Amino acid sequence: MTVVDAIRLSFGTFTGIKVQAPKRVDTQVIKIALVLSFLPALVVSGTAWLTGYLAFRFTHASLVAAVIVVGVEILLTSGLHIDGLMDTADGVAVLAKSGRDRALEVMKVGNSGPAAFATGFLVLLLQVAALSTAFARHFSASWIISALLARFAVVISCRIGAKRARPDGLGNPFIGSVDFVWLVFSAAINLAILGLLGDGRRSWLVLVAAVAAVAFGEVLKHRAEKMFGGLTGDILGSILEKVRTLSLLILILEV
């Protein structure tokens, strides 16, 4: 079945969880796999959150819980998205000095340089700090909410018309694959789940975070297309991590 193959492809592509390979992979399966990427986001981030929540219940240490959540998330995704963030940072650092082709080559090789380590450290530090605050304020579900918003930002970035930075690449089948109908379906599903996860007192913050996630994702997409000529899998991972971090920071606001 197309949906079963899409789910297998979604988990196999966006997580480090071993699943049975899809029996068929075509443009339809690829498109549905991307739209259904909220499923691996729920499983991975939900598992990470539950592990951290249990740690928080026993230790009452919000910082420890936050570190555990982020660590489990990286483990279950095999560091895929953080790797994309770091590779993109290296590409940006090389771009001004050596040009677009060299930058894309550096990103593809993936040998992390100073820019990669600095960017990765800063983003992870912000995520841990924000999540620690969320635990302390009893809104740790913001970790799952931010995962959904980040995934949706990536789905929007991969809509029809999105440009590819190189003729080959693991991200190419997904880039430009999502049409308007599936985009609306993805938005409806994600809004429904966000409605279930949102705290009544913070529902307006979830809405603000959702709008900010979409807008920030668009800015990052257009900036990448201008700088690199299009998107790559690494750039999509970078968009995901940056949007997630912004969402977390918004969700812990006290106003």
RATA-V368600 format. One record per helix or strand. SS is the DSSP state (hx for helix, st for strand). FROM is the first residue (numbers start at 0). TO is the last residue. If there is no record, write none. Layout:
# RATA-V368600
ss | from | to
SS | FROM | TO
SS | FROM | TO
This chain:
# RATA-V368600
ss | from | to
hx | 1 | 13
hx | 26 | 34
hx | 36 | 58
hx | 61 | 76
hx | 79 | 97
hx | 99 | 108
hx | 113 | 135
hx | 141 | 156
st | 158 | 158
st | 163 | 163
st | 177 | 177
hx | 179 | 196
hx | 199 | 227
st | 230 | 230
hx | 232 | 250
